[in-house]
């Protein structure tokens, strides 16, 4: 009986040893060639954020890219949910089809050919009546060598603003920032430019915004304040951008965001400057992936 018990324990021990051996885990993936077109789709149309406006189906060349299991919602992008996720295809002309609405009542809102270059691009919809903007993603995002803890966040500004429905702005805009120099006194820095002035449908380069950590022993974050200046045809500064607020009043644009050290974020100005407080022009902040 003792021998049987020993044999049983030996077999059980052997089973656990075999079970703990390293096994090769394989994922369904393939290497993406450098000359592949890689793209993300941004939904920046001034529209209600309700579920009836979700893009619940996307097709490329009549093949499914996404469906209702991962809808593209207004003021967001697809694919999302992980760093560095892009759709891929052969560079050149491709037919892109977007379906809006509930899964039982889908409506085609865009069905046209677009030209996709090799490399990583952003396909930005600001209107379903127009071709989307196709902008280089600027990957890899910039980094800066420091002697100690970094003190910056990367920001890229996009001018997607409309004056009113169907009327793109003719204003050239300069995005600016300032940060808290002294967290005890609240002293602010001078205003500094973030990138270069941009007209409608343009984006700045990735630009460094300074972060003064609010908590010294932390991964690092601090408030950064932003404003937008209007630049004249002669390059002169025409003053702060005026736009309609939630109460229907024209006011100077001003806002702040928490800046996190080392992050890269899109700041997309979309909506209407002079029309509809519901869809008023404002910055949408999206973390770059």
Secondary structure, DSSP 8 states (H G I E B T S, - for coil): -HHHHHHHHHHHHHHHHHHTS------S-----TTEEEEEEEE--S---SGGG-EEEEEETTEEEE-GGG-B-TTEEES-SSTT--EEEESEEEEEEEEES-TTS-EEEEEEEEEE-SEEEEEEES-TTS--EEEE---S------SSS--EEEEEEEEEEEEETTEE---EEEEEEEEEEETTTTEE---EE-S--B-TT-B---EEEE---SSSSSS-EEEEEEEEEEE-TTS-EEEE-EEE-TTS-EEE-EEEEEEETT-EEEEEEEEESSS-GGGB-EEEEEE--
